[in-house]
Amino acid sequence: MREETMTTPELSFGTSAGTSTTKLRTSSLKKVWKRIGPPSIAFILFIGAWELFCRLSGLKPYLLPKPSDIVLAASENASNLWVSVYTTITEAVLGFLLSIVLGVGFAILLASSKLIERSIYPYAIIMQTIPIVAIAPIIVIWFGAGMNAIIIIAFLIGFFPMLSNTLIGLNSTDHNMKNLFYLYNASPLQTMIRLRIPAALPYIVAGLKISCTLAVIGAIVGEYIAGIGGGNGGLGYAITVASSRLQTAYLFACGLSASLLGIAFFLLVNAFSKWMLSSWHESEMKSSEG
């Protein structure tokens, strides 16, 4: 009887632990399904309706290709498509990194002095209002056609969101904290590094999320204007060639590749922001809890 009374609690404990583990797995699967399920179903229905419409209507593939035609064109030109994607990734990443360094750097410079901010910031706004197509020929003349000009174009498109968001964050620092640093005789540089920049991180992350997708757009626009063709051309060049040859299915494949590239950039920046802010900032803490 003693052996039975001692083994029974162990069995009940093991059963309760297994039940709780199963419940946790079920709840996590439900959360994942709530996030992924509805968009996946909508995507499948949209692709199915698109395929069915093209087959029943009898539209020519050069007018509106079927999703199966797009997949076939992408698989047949996989090597060229990958080279184009890799070239665009390189240009977009370099332009994005340049916009981060110069955007944050200039924002720190402007935030350090109201006189400098009032003197220079209006010209940054004017530069943002000028269409990139209008100044692209000047960029080509200065930097030459090819990757250098494309990187500069991608940088110019992503520069202002980084500058503007970082400047807003630096100027939104709590005045009570500024006064506390002043009471402790902190220098302006110490206040900037230890208070204002950490307080501006959520705004900087917001600028990153905007600038990363704009960098992809800027790289593709730059390839239209200043790109060099051949085997190392980017997605912009591939889209131009496909449209001139009425290869509509491959054109769709290039456009979807550009869209997936922008989404991948955004997801990477979003994951970085959650990693950096989820432990202390309310916005990401709420999103991680939800």
TATA-V13862 format. One record per backbone hydrogen bond with DSSP energy under -0.5 kcal/mol. NH is the residue of the N-H (numbers start at 1). CO is the residue of the C=O. If there is no record, write none. Layout:
NH & CO
NH & CO
//
This chain:
5 & 1
6 & 2
7 & 3
8 & 4
9 & 5
10 & 6
11 & 7
12 & 8
13 & 9
14 & 10
15 & 11
16 & 12
17 & 13
18 & 14
19 & 15
20 & 16
21 & 17
22 & 18
23 & 19
24 & 20
25 & 21
26 & 22
27 & 23
28 & 24
29 & 25
30 & 26
31 & 27
32 & 28
33 & 29
34 & 30
35 & 31
36 & 32
37 & 33
38 & 33
40 & 36
41 & 37
42 & 38
43 & 39
44 & 40
45 & 41
46 & 42
47 & 43
48 & 44
49 & 45
50 & 46
51 & 47
52 & 48
53 & 49
54 & 50
55 & 51
56 & 52
57 & 53
58 & 54
59 & 54
63 & 60
64 & 60
70 & 66
71 & 67
72 & 68
73 & 69
74 & 70
75 & 71
76 & 72
77 & 73
78 & 75
81 & 77
82 & 78
83 & 79
84 & 80
85 & 81
86 & 82
87 & 83
88 & 84
89 & 85
90 & 86
91 & 87
92 & 88
93 & 89
94 & 90
95 & 91
96 & 92
97 & 93
98 & 94
99 & 95
100 & 96
101 & 97
102 & 98
103 & 99
104 & 100
105 & 101
106 & 102
107 & 103
108 & 104
109 & 105
110 & 106
111 & 107
112 & 108
113 & 110
117 & 110
117 & 113
118 & 114
119 & 115
120 & 116
121 & 117
123 & 120
124 & 120
125 & 121
126 & 122
127 & 123
128 & 124
129 & 125
130 & 126
134 & 131
135 & 131
136 & 132
137 & 133
139 & 135
140 & 136
141 & 137
142 & 138
143 & 139
144 & 140
146 & 226
149 & 144
150 & 146
151 & 147
152 & 148
153 & 149
154 & 150
155 & 151
156 & 152
157 & 153
158 & 154
159 & 155
160 & 156
162 & 158
163 & 159
164 & 160
165 & 161
166 & 162
167 & 163
168 & 164
169 & 165
170 & 166
171 & 167
172 & 168
172 & 169
173 & 170
178 & 174
179 & 175
180 & 176
181 & 177
182 & 178
183 & 179
184 & 180
185 & 182
186 & 181
191 & 187
192 & 188
193 & 189
194 & 190
195 & 191
196 & 191
197 & 192
199 & 195
200 & 196
201 & 198
204 & 200
205 & 201
206 & 202
207 & 203
208 & 204
209 & 205
210 & 206
211 & 207
212 & 208
213 & 209
214 & 210
215 & 211
216 & 212
217 & 213
218 & 214
219 & 215
220 & 216
221 & 217
222 & 218
223 & 219
224 & 220
225 & 221
226 & 222
227 & 222
227 & 223
233 & 230
235 & 84
238 & 234
239 & 235
240 & 236
241 & 237
242 & 238
243 & 239
244 & 240
245 & 241
246 & 243
247 & 242
248 & 246
251 & 247
252 & 248
253 & 249
254 & 250
255 & 251
256 & 252
257 & 253
258 & 254
259 & 255
260 & 256
261 & 257
262 & 258
263 & 259
264 & 260
265 & 261
266 & 262
267 & 263
268 & 264
269 & 265
270 & 266
271 & 267
272 & 268
273 & 269
274 & 270
275 & 271
276 & 272
277 & 273
278 & 274
280 & 277
281 & 277
285 & 281
286 & 282
287 & 283
288 & 284
289 & 285
290 & 286
//
